[in-house]
Amino acid sequence: MMRKDGKPYTTKENKHRFFFPQEFMSVYEAMKKKQKHTAKFLINTGARINEARNVKVEDIDFTNKRMTLKVTKAKARKGESVGRVRIIPISYQFSKYLRTYTLENGLLREDNFNLLSTPGFNMALKAACMKAEIKDWRNFSAHTLRKTLEVWLMALGIDSLKLTAHLGHDIRTAAHHYVSPDVFSAQERREMRMIIGDLYDA
């Protein structure tokens, strides 16, 4: 199957792939400025890219370090026509980043955070993976960053109920994505914290 630009669609061989911290940093460094901005937003929130693209400045509580996701995925099984609003915590470091970004770009309360489109970011992410010499680059998309944050928070010992509330899915889905914390070294856990800051770090 071909795209409009004549290039073939790529399919994932491993839908459960996530980033190890060093992989993420290598790919992040291979990105351009706006691509990094989108990647930072996704890895720090675990939001679906469409949820993230609809976040406005007014949805950020900078004082209490939380974000309201108003445009979320509707669940057909639950008979939803509109997704349920979620309020999620964000780290001190990411809250500070968003405040700085807001000021430097002159954003108003009703403005979004200028994230890339889903196709644009997916293409940029795959290109960055190739540049960073990630061999299975076809397995990566915006959704990989959501899965990555979930796996990292599991590895850092975050309670499953907190995870399901944060990510907006049920415990069965979380169990399906479960990865043993034992696959990560102590150094990798420290690197996770360097990337996601104090999110859920009581």
Backbone bond lengths (Angstrom), bond angles and torsions (degrees), N, CA, C in turn:
res aa  C-N    CA-C-N  psi(-1)  N-CA   C-N-CA  omega(-1)  CA-C   N-CA-C  phi
1 M - - - 1.458 - - 1.530 108.91 -
2 M 1.340 115.48 135.59 1.455 119.67 -172.99 1.533 111.33 -111.26
3 R 1.340 115.85 149.49 1.456 121.92 172.89 1.521 109.38 -78.44
4 K 1.338 116.17 171.69 1.464 121.19 177.87 1.519 112.08 -61.80
5 D 1.370 116.11 -29.82 1.458 119.21 -179.12 1.528 112.88 -84.95
6 G 1.342 116.08 6.95 1.455 120.04 177.04 1.514 114.71 89.02
7 K 1.329 117.10 -5.01 1.463 120.60 179.37 1.524 109.95 -88.77
8 P 1.321 117.12 145.73 1.466 119.40 -178.44 1.528 111.76 -74.78
9 Y 1.340 115.79 148.49 1.455 119.84 171.05 1.522 108.46 -68.07
10 T 1.339 115.61 145.82 1.456 119.42 175.42 1.519 108.76 -103.53
11 T 1.323 116.79 144.79 1.458 120.86 179.94 1.520 109.44 -118.33
12 K 1.322 115.11 149.12 1.449 120.32 -179.26 1.523 110.90 -81.74
13 E 1.324 115.41 132.63 1.461 119.93 172.60 1.522 110.05 -84.84
14 N 1.332 116.45 -30.44 1.459 121.84 -178.48 1.526 109.06 -129.05
15 K 1.332 117.10 99.53 1.459 121.62 -177.60 1.526 112.35 -75.89
16 H 1.326 116.99 -7.79 1.462 120.67 -178.98 1.528 112.12 -98.82
17 R 1.319 117.45 7.36 1.461 121.64 -177.43 1.525 110.15 -65.65
18 F 1.317 116.26 141.87 1.459 122.76 174.72 1.524 107.02 -138.48
19 F 1.320 116.49 170.59 1.456 121.06 178.13 1.528 110.76 -89.60
20 F 1.315 117.02 134.88 1.455 121.24 161.13 1.532 105.55 -78.75
21 P 1.332 118.81 153.24 1.472 120.30 -174.04 1.521 114.87 -53.39
22 Q 1.328 117.87 -44.32 1.465 120.13 -179.49 1.523 111.28 -65.95
23 E 1.329 116.44 -35.91 1.469 119.87 176.37 1.524 109.99 -62.00
24 F 1.334 115.22 -47.08 1.471 118.64 -179.09 1.512 111.01 -58.70
25 M 1.329 117.28 -46.32 1.450 120.02 -177.34 1.531 111.73 -64.91
26 S 1.320 117.11 -37.15 1.467 120.44 177.73 1.522 110.98 -63.96
27 V 1.334 115.92 -42.42 1.463 120.84 179.75 1.527 109.89 -69.54
28 Y 1.322 116.63 -42.66 1.470 121.64 179.45 1.529 110.88 -58.38
29 E 1.323 116.92 -43.64 1.466 120.68 -179.82 1.521 112.31 -67.40
30 A 1.332 116.76 -21.46 1.464 120.78 179.51 1.530 112.46 -84.53
31 M 1.329 116.97 -3.17 1.465 121.37 -176.91 1.524 112.44 -91.85
32 K 1.334 114.56 160.87 1.461 121.66 172.63 1.527 108.84 -84.90
33 K 1.325 116.49 171.35 1.467 122.22 -170.41 1.527 113.33 -55.41
34 K 1.339 118.27 -52.29 1.464 120.43 -177.03 1.523 111.03 -68.93
35 Q 1.330 116.22 -31.87 1.460 119.96 176.32 1.523 110.57 -65.41
36 K 1.346 116.24 -41.44 1.466 120.96 177.22 1.524 110.60 -62.42
37 H 1.326 116.60 -40.54 1.467 121.50 -179.88 1.524 110.34 -59.06
38 T 1.325 116.82 -45.45 1.466 120.96 179.53 1.526 110.53 -66.45
39 A 1.329 117.14 -43.65 1.463 121.00 179.55 1.525 111.09 -61.93
40 K 1.331 116.97 -41.73 1.467 121.17 179.40 1.526 110.65 -62.73
41 F 1.324 116.20 -41.46 1.464 120.76 179.75 1.528 110.35 -62.23
42 L 1.317 116.70 -44.16 1.463 120.76 -176.05 1.525 112.57 -71.65
43 I 1.331 117.88 -43.50 1.467 120.35 -177.01 1.529 110.69 -70.47
44 N 1.326 117.74 -25.38 1.463 120.67 -178.96 1.518 114.10 -89.08
45 T 1.329 117.29 -11.96 1.467 120.41 -178.84 1.519 113.39 -118.08
46 G 1.329 117.33 -29.65 1.461 119.88 -173.48 1.517 111.70 71.35
47 A 1.322 117.62 12.56 1.463 121.50 179.81 1.524 110.24 -73.86
48 R 1.320 115.83 149.60 1.460 119.97 168.03 1.527 106.80 -64.31
49 I 1.322 117.20 150.39 1.461 118.33 -172.86 1.528 111.84 -62.56
50 N 1.324 118.06 -33.82 1.467 119.01 178.17 1.522 110.92 -69.27
51 E 1.338 116.87 -35.28 1.467 120.08 174.85 1.529 109.76 -62.72
52 A 1.323 116.00 -45.01 1.462 121.44 -177.48 1.528 111.57 -65.89
53 R 1.326 117.05 -40.02 1.466 120.89 -177.61 1.528 111.80 -64.99
54 N 1.334 117.10 -22.43 1.462 121.14 -177.97 1.523 113.62 -95.79
55 V 1.326 117.44 0.08 1.462 120.11 177.48 1.531 109.46 -72.15
56 K 1.324 115.64 133.22 1.466 122.09 178.03 1.527 109.79 -108.86
57 V 1.305 115.64 163.40 1.462 120.53 178.75 1.529 110.25 -55.69
58 E 1.330 117.18 -39.33 1.460 120.73 -178.56 1.530 112.72 -67.15
59 D 1.322 117.44 -12.72 1.458 121.37 178.95 1.529 112.81 -85.75
60 I 1.329 116.91 -2.78 1.462 121.45 -179.71 1.523 109.64 -102.33
61 D 1.317 116.33 124.29 1.456 122.19 172.34 1.531 106.13 -97.78
62 F 1.329 116.07 93.38 1.456 120.82 -174.56 1.536 111.55 -66.36
63 T 1.307 116.74 -32.33 1.466 120.49 -178.08 1.526 111.62 -67.79
64 N 1.325 115.59 -47.11 1.465 120.48 -175.81 1.526 113.57 -98.08
65 K 1.328 116.23 4.19 1.468 122.98 175.01 1.534 111.66 56.29
66 R 1.322 115.44 63.07 1.457 119.95 175.65 1.522 110.48 -148.32
67 M 1.323 114.51 159.99 1.457 122.15 -175.51 1.525 108.40 -132.29
68 T 1.324 116.08 138.55 1.460 121.16 175.67 1.524 109.17 -102.37
69 L 1.326 115.20 122.50 1.462 121.34 175.97 1.529 107.02 -98.06
70 K 1.324 116.09 105.25 1.463 120.83 -175.22 1.521 112.69 -90.43
71 V 1.321 116.48 -31.24 1.468 121.19 178.00 1.518 106.92 -102.40
72 T 1.318 116.37 102.83 1.465 121.62 -176.24 1.520 110.10 -127.17
73 K 1.311 115.51 169.04 1.469 121.18 -175.61 1.527 110.72 -71.73
74 A 1.337 115.94 128.12 1.460 120.70 173.67 1.522 108.89 -77.53
75 K 1.320 117.10 143.14 1.473 122.28 -178.33 1.521 109.60 -107.31
76 A 1.335 115.34 110.43 1.461 120.52 -177.31 1.523 111.93 -60.55
77 R 1.345 116.89 -37.22 1.469 120.45 -178.87 1.518 112.16 -61.73
78 K 1.332 115.99 -30.23 1.463 120.17 -179.20 1.523 111.60 -94.73
79 G 1.332 116.43 5.38 1.453 120.38 178.08 1.507 114.77 70.74
80 E 1.335 116.81 22.84 1.460 120.20 -179.54 1.525 110.46 -81.91
81 S 1.330 116.04 137.81 1.467 120.33 171.96 1.520 109.66 -102.16
82 V 1.343 115.57 -19.52 1.452 122.41 176.85 1.524 107.77 -131.19
83 G 1.321 117.06 134.70 1.456 120.33 -179.20 1.521 112.45 -65.14
84 R 1.333 115.38 153.08 1.460 121.07 -179.38 1.528 110.65 -78.36
85 V 1.310 116.42 130.84 1.466 121.75 177.89 1.530 109.09 -61.13
86 R 1.358 116.37 137.08 1.460 120.49 176.93 1.524 109.59 -122.61
87 I 1.305 115.88 138.69 1.459 121.39 171.40 1.516 106.90 -109.58
88 I 1.333 116.44 122.12 1.457 120.44 -175.75 1.531 110.31 -123.19
89 P 1.330 116.94 148.41 1.464 119.03 174.48 1.525 110.29 -74.77
90 I 1.310 116.06 153.42 1.462 121.41 170.72 1.527 107.12 -129.69
91 S 1.300 116.14 158.34 1.458 120.05 -177.32 1.527 111.22 -72.47
92 Y 1.305 115.17 160.01 1.467 120.97 173.54 1.524 109.62 -57.62
93 Q 1.334 116.60 -43.20 1.464 121.54 -176.78 1.532 111.35 -64.28
94 F 1.340 116.85 -41.88 1.462 119.64 -179.18 1.523 110.64 -73.19
95 S 1.332 117.33 -37.04 1.460 120.76 175.95 1.532 110.31 -59.46
96 K 1.324 116.24 -42.56 1.468 121.30 178.41 1.526 110.55 -64.47
97 Y 1.338 116.22 -40.76 1.470 120.83 178.19 1.529 110.26 -61.09
98 L 1.338 117.51 -45.52 1.463 121.07 -178.25 1.522 111.34 -66.59
99 R 1.319 117.13 -37.76 1.462 120.39 178.03 1.535 109.96 -63.16
100 T 1.330 115.80 -45.24 1.463 120.37 179.15 1.527 110.85 -63.23
101 Y 1.337 116.51 -43.55 1.468 121.46 179.77 1.532 109.85 -61.36
102 T 1.328 116.32 -42.14 1.465 121.25 179.80 1.522 111.16 -60.28
103 L 1.322 116.65 -46.44 1.465 121.59 -178.29 1.525 111.80 -68.63
104 E 1.333 116.34 -45.35 1.467 120.28 -176.80 1.524 112.49 -66.36
105 N 1.340 116.86 -28.53 1.459 120.50 -177.74 1.527 112.90 -102.29
106 G 1.330 116.20 5.44 1.459 120.36 177.16 1.516 113.69 60.20
107 L 1.314 117.34 36.35 1.460 120.27 -177.89 1.529 111.18 -74.07
108 L 1.307 115.78 144.60 1.455 122.59 175.28 1.523 109.50 -97.72
109 R 1.314 117.20 169.74 1.463 121.28 -176.09 1.530 112.71 -56.97
110 E 1.335 116.28 -33.87 1.466 120.11 -176.22 1.528 113.00 -89.11
111 D 1.314 117.91 2.91 1.466 121.30 -178.18 1.519 112.35 -85.01
112 N 1.329 114.34 148.52 1.461 121.35 171.93 1.526 109.37 -84.54
113 F 1.343 116.41 177.53 1.459 120.33 -175.86 1.534 114.28 -98.77
114 N 1.337 116.95 20.24 1.475 121.81 170.61 1.529 113.40 59.11
115 L 1.332 116.03 45.40 1.462 119.22 177.23 1.515 110.48 -81.38
116 L 1.322 115.75 155.32 1.463 121.17 177.28 1.525 110.81 -66.78
117 S 1.322 116.14 157.31 1.461 121.10 173.78 1.528 109.26 -67.08
118 T 1.321 116.27 162.73 1.475 119.87 179.13 1.525 111.55 -58.89
119 P 1.358 119.20 -51.49 1.475 118.20 178.82 1.526 112.27 -62.16
120 G 1.335 116.71 -40.46 1.462 120.24 -179.07 1.516 112.16 -62.25
121 F 1.339 116.23 -44.45 1.460 118.64 -179.61 1.527 111.01 -70.70
122 N 1.324 117.59 -39.23 1.465 119.34 179.68 1.527 111.63 -60.79
123 M 1.315 115.98 -41.59 1.464 119.67 177.85 1.524 110.94 -65.68
124 A 1.337 116.12 -42.49 1.468 120.44 179.69 1.519 111.09 -64.86
125 L 1.326 116.95 -39.31 1.464 120.99 -179.31 1.528 110.79 -65.77
126 K 1.308 116.82 -44.42 1.468 119.89 178.54 1.524 111.01 -62.97
127 A 1.331 116.29 -41.08 1.465 120.00 178.83 1.528 110.74 -63.58
128 A 1.337 116.73 -41.33 1.459 120.80 178.74 1.524 111.05 -66.79
129 C 1.330 116.62 -37.18 1.474 120.75 176.44 1.525 110.64 -62.25
130 M 1.319 116.76 -42.30 1.455 120.59 177.93 1.531 110.51 -63.58
131 K 1.341 115.90 -43.78 1.464 120.70 179.58 1.527 111.13 -63.07
132 A 1.335 116.23 -35.01 1.468 121.55 179.37 1.532 111.71 -84.05
133 E 1.328 116.02 4.31 1.466 123.14 176.91 1.527 112.60 62.93
134 I 1.356 114.86 39.76 1.463 120.69 170.50 1.527 106.43 -82.06
135 K 1.318 117.12 113.95 1.467 120.74 -170.61 1.527 113.04 -64.53
136 D 1.332 117.03 -37.97 1.469 119.52 -177.92 1.533 110.84 -98.37
137 W 1.315 117.24 47.60 1.461 123.46 -174.37 1.523 113.26 -58.11
138 R 1.323 117.72 -24.83 1.467 120.44 179.75 1.531 112.42 -65.45
139 N 1.328 116.58 -19.19 1.461 120.54 -176.50 1.533 113.45 -83.12
140 F 1.330 117.60 1.29 1.458 119.98 -173.58 1.527 112.46 -108.99
141 S 1.331 115.00 137.70 1.461 122.50 176.75 1.521 107.84 -150.86
142 A 1.314 116.55 -179.61 1.466 120.09 177.72 1.527 110.86 -55.48
143 H 1.314 116.81 -36.83 1.470 120.73 -178.28 1.534 111.47 -64.76
144 T 1.328 117.20 -24.28 1.460 120.53 178.47 1.530 110.98 -61.37
145 L 1.319 117.49 -34.37 1.461 120.23 -179.51 1.521 110.90 -69.77
146 R 1.300 117.20 -35.33 1.477 121.80 174.78 1.534 109.58 -62.75
147 K 1.330 115.09 -48.28 1.465 120.12 178.70 1.522 111.03 -63.09
148 T 1.329 116.58 -38.80 1.466 121.21 -179.43 1.521 111.13 -61.82
149 L 1.346 117.62 -46.99 1.461 119.20 179.45 1.524 110.23 -61.17
150 E 1.323 116.95 -41.04 1.468 119.83 179.27 1.529 111.07 -59.81
151 V 1.316 116.64 -46.97 1.466 121.24 -179.06 1.529 110.51 -64.31
152 W 1.328 116.93 -42.04 1.466 120.07 -179.99 1.522 111.15 -63.80
153 L 1.330 117.39 -42.91 1.457 119.77 179.92 1.527 110.90 -66.01
154 M 1.329 116.95 -35.55 1.468 120.22 172.68 1.517 109.95 -59.09
155 A 1.341 115.55 -46.96 1.467 121.04 -177.87 1.523 111.45 -63.59
156 L 1.337 116.69 -27.94 1.461 121.35 -179.64 1.529 112.25 -89.04
157 G 1.343 115.69 5.47 1.461 120.64 172.98 1.511 115.83 84.21
158 I 1.335 117.65 21.79 1.463 120.18 -179.18 1.529 109.84 -77.03
159 D 1.312 116.23 135.05 1.457 123.87 -177.21 1.536 111.76 -57.33
160 S 1.335 116.14 140.41 1.466 121.21 -176.06 1.524 112.42 -62.91
161 L 1.332 118.05 -32.21 1.467 120.10 178.76 1.526 110.82 -66.55
162 K 1.318 116.88 -38.64 1.465 120.53 176.23 1.522 110.30 -63.77
163 L 1.341 115.64 -40.60 1.463 119.95 -179.38 1.522 111.78 -63.97
164 T 1.327 116.52 -45.20 1.464 119.04 -177.86 1.529 110.96 -66.68
165 A 1.329 117.10 -37.11 1.464 119.76 177.10 1.527 110.86 -66.88
166 H 1.329 116.30 -39.72 1.460 121.06 -178.72 1.527 111.24 -66.72
167 L 1.315 116.53 -46.19 1.461 121.21 -173.38 1.527 113.35 -88.24
168 G 1.332 116.91 -13.90 1.460 119.28 176.24 1.506 114.28 75.78
169 H 1.331 116.68 30.80 1.462 118.85 172.03 1.519 109.47 -132.17
170 D 1.333 117.45 179.81 1.458 119.46 -174.53 1.524 111.43 -94.66
171 I 1.329 115.50 173.60 1.461 121.29 -176.04 1.526 111.13 -64.47
172 R 1.327 116.97 -33.30 1.476 119.38 178.50 1.521 111.45 -61.59
173 T 1.327 115.63 -39.83 1.468 119.36 177.99 1.520 110.21 -66.46
174 A 1.333 116.76 -41.77 1.463 120.40 177.99 1.525 110.71 -61.62
175 A 1.332 116.28 -41.22 1.471 120.58 179.47 1.526 110.78 -65.11
176 H 1.321 115.91 -34.78 1.468 121.00 178.96 1.527 110.76 -65.02
177 H 1.327 116.29 -31.18 1.470 121.72 -178.83 1.530 112.18 -92.37
178 Y 1.321 116.43 0.70 1.469 120.09 -172.30 1.531 111.72 -58.51
179 V 1.321 114.57 134.59 1.464 121.97 173.44 1.525 106.68 -130.11
180 S 1.295 117.62 132.03 1.459 120.79 -178.73 1.524 110.93 -59.93
181 P 1.338 117.28 131.49 1.475 119.98 176.32 1.522 112.27 -58.32
182 D 1.322 116.36 -19.87 1.466 120.12 -177.14 1.529 113.13 -67.83
183 V 1.335 117.37 -13.13 1.469 118.37 179.09 1.523 111.08 -75.55
184 F 1.342 116.97 -12.25 1.454 120.95 -178.54 1.525 111.01 -105.85
185 S 1.322 115.72 141.22 1.456 121.01 176.04 1.528 109.66 -83.20
186 A 1.326 116.64 167.50 1.465 121.00 176.26 1.524 110.30 -61.21
187 Q 1.320 116.99 -37.59 1.465 121.06 178.02 1.528 111.12 -63.37
188 E 1.332 117.11 -40.59 1.465 120.40 179.04 1.525 110.89 -65.79
189 R 1.324 117.31 -35.60 1.468 119.45 176.83 1.530 110.54 -65.48
190 R 1.324 116.44 -38.31 1.469 119.43 176.37 1.525 110.41 -64.52
191 E 1.323 116.65 -38.74 1.463 120.87 179.15 1.530 111.11 -66.80
192 M 1.333 116.85 -35.92 1.467 119.96 175.35 1.521 110.10 -57.64
193 R 1.333 115.86 -45.24 1.460 120.53 -178.37 1.530 111.30 -65.98
194 M 1.318 117.23 -32.50 1.464 120.04 176.90 1.527 110.71 -65.00
195 I 1.337 116.81 -30.43 1.466 121.49 -177.57 1.524 111.70 -85.36
196 I 1.336 117.27 -44.58 1.482 120.12 -173.94 1.531 112.62 -102.79
197 G 1.326 117.72 2.37 1.459 120.37 175.00 1.517 113.34 65.30
198 D 1.335 116.26 -141.25 1.462 120.14 -173.86 1.523 114.08 -95.84
199 L 1.327 117.32 23.42 1.463 121.26 178.12 1.532 110.05 -56.83
200 Y 1.327 117.15 121.40 1.468 124.33 -178.16 1.534 112.81 57.77
201 D 1.291 116.67 24.35 1.477 120.07 179.24 1.516 107.98 -101.83
202 A 1.328 115.60 85.48 1.473 121.18 -174.73 1.520 110.32 -67.10
